[in-house]
Amino acid sequence: MKTIKVPLPEKLGKEVENYVKSGWFTNEAELMRTALQEFIRHNRLKLMEQFMKEDIEWALKVKTGTK
């Protein structure tokens, strides 16, 4: 498992702490994993569309012989 150390602004750190203390998450790591999973899930389609557009643009340039 990869470990990432991320400094948080004080206000955000307090919010994380409050979610853990109130029982929403068992610890800070669980909250961060959940937040990242949701971010990725939410943005996956946008990222795939961007890659597809770039691939199509590249293919059209190759087909027309332009760079």
MODELLER restraints for C-alpha pairs under 7 A, 6 or more apart:
rsr = mdl.restraints
at = mdl.atoms
rsr.add(forms.Gaussian(group=physical.xy_distance, feature=features.Distance(at['CA:16:A'], at['CA:28:A']), mean=6.60, stdev=0.5))
rsr.add(forms.Gaussian(group=physical.xy_distance, feature=features.Distance(at['CA:19:A'], at['CA:25:A']), mean=6.43, stdev=0.5))
rsr.add(forms.Gaussian(group=physical.xy_distance, feature=features.Distance(at['CA:20:A'], at['CA:26:A']), mean=5.98, stdev=0.5))
rsr.add(forms.Gaussian(group=physical.xy_distance, feature=features.Distance(at['CA:20:A'], at['CA:27:A']), mean=5.59, stdev=0.5))
rsr.add(forms.Gaussian(group=physical.xy_distance, feature=features.Distance(at['CA:20:A'], at['CA:28:A']), mean=6.51, stdev=0.5))
rsr.add(forms.Gaussian(group=physical.xy_distance, feature=features.Distance(at['CA:25:A'], at['CA:31:A']), mean=5.89, stdev=0.5))
rsr.add(forms.Gaussian(group=physical.xy_distance, feature=features.Distance(at['CA:61:A'], at['CA:67:A']), mean=5.90, stdev=0.5))
